[in-house]
Amino acid sequence: MTPRAQPKGPVMIDRIEKVLDEIRPTLQADGGDVEFIDFNADTGVVLVRMKGACGNCPMSLMTLKQGIEARMKAAIPEVQSVDQI
């Protein structure tokens, strides 16, 4: 069986940004935010930067993995993980 081609470029970025736009109001309500940095289509890894209060919050890893990553993977099957820089 031939592997499915991974969507790349603006289409995938738009899909990722749409999910982040759904999450942002919750983060912003607590003084934080998330910024999309990159997507690696070969590995399925989305890179983000946690900003504001989320940038130095001790719970940011939980927010990243159980919130952002879980939501991203549910909405975009090509995403394998979300990591922060």
C-alpha positions as CSV (number, residue, x, y, z in Angstrom):
1,M,0.0,0.0,0.0
2,T,1.3,3.4,-0.9
3,P,1.5,5.9,2.0
4,R,-0.9,8.9,1.7
5,A,0.7,12.1,0.8
6,Q,0.9,14.6,3.6
7,P,-0.8,18.0,3.0
8,K,1.8,20.7,2.9
9,G,2.0,24.4,2.6
10,P,-0.8,27.0,3.1
11,V,-3.6,24.4,3.3
12,M,-2.1,22.6,6.3
13,I,-1.1,25.9,7.9
14,D,-4.6,27.2,7.6
15,R,-6.0,24.1,9.2
16,I,-3.5,24.4,12.1
17,E,-4.2,28.1,12.6
18,K,-8.0,27.4,12.6
19,V,-7.6,25.0,15.5
20,L,-5.3,27.4,17.4
21,D,-7.8,30.2,16.8
22,E,-10.4,28.1,18.6
23,I,-8.1,27.6,21.6
24,R,-6.7,31.1,21.8
25,P,-9.7,32.8,23.6
26,T,-9.2,30.4,26.6
27,L,-5.5,31.1,26.8
28,Q,-6.0,34.8,26.4
29,A,-8.5,34.9,29.2
30,D,-5.7,33.8,31.5
31,G,-3.2,36.3,30.0
32,G,-1.5,33.8,27.6
33,D,-1.4,32.9,24.0
34,V,0.0,30.4,21.5
35,E,1.9,31.2,18.3
36,F,2.3,28.8,15.4
37,I,5.9,28.4,14.4
38,D,6.2,25.4,11.9
39,F,4.8,22.1,10.8
40,N,7.0,19.2,9.7
41,A,4.9,17.1,7.2
42,D,7.4,14.2,7.4
43,T,7.1,13.8,11.2
44,G,3.6,15.3,11.8
45,V,5.1,17.6,14.4
46,V,3.6,21.1,15.0
47,L,5.9,23.6,16.7
48,V,4.4,26.4,18.7
49,R,5.6,29.1,21.1
50,M,3.6,29.6,24.3
51,K,3.4,33.4,25.0
52,G,2.4,35.7,27.8
53,A,1.4,34.0,31.0
54,C,1.6,30.7,29.3
55,G,5.2,31.2,28.5
56,N,6.4,30.7,32.1
57,C,3.4,28.9,33.7
58,P,4.3,25.7,35.5
59,M,1.1,24.1,33.9
60,S,2.0,25.1,30.3
61,L,3.2,21.5,29.5
62,M,-0.2,20.2,30.6
63,T,-2.0,22.9,28.6
64,L,0.2,22.0,25.6
65,K,-0.2,18.3,25.6
66,Q,-3.7,17.7,27.1
67,G,-5.2,20.8,25.6
68,I,-3.6,22.0,22.4
69,E,-2.1,18.7,21.2
70,A,-5.2,16.7,22.0
71,R,-7.5,19.2,20.2
72,M,-5.0,19.4,17.2
73,K,-4.8,15.7,16.8
74,A,-8.5,15.2,16.9
75,A,-9.1,17.9,14.3
76,I,-6.1,17.1,12.0
77,P,-5.2,13.4,11.8
78,E,-1.8,14.2,10.1
79,V,-0.6,15.9,13.3
80,Q,1.3,13.4,15.5
81,S,2.4,15.8,18.2
82,V,2.6,19.4,19.2
83,D,5.9,20.7,20.7
84,Q,7.0,24.1,22.0
85,I,10.1,26.0,21.3
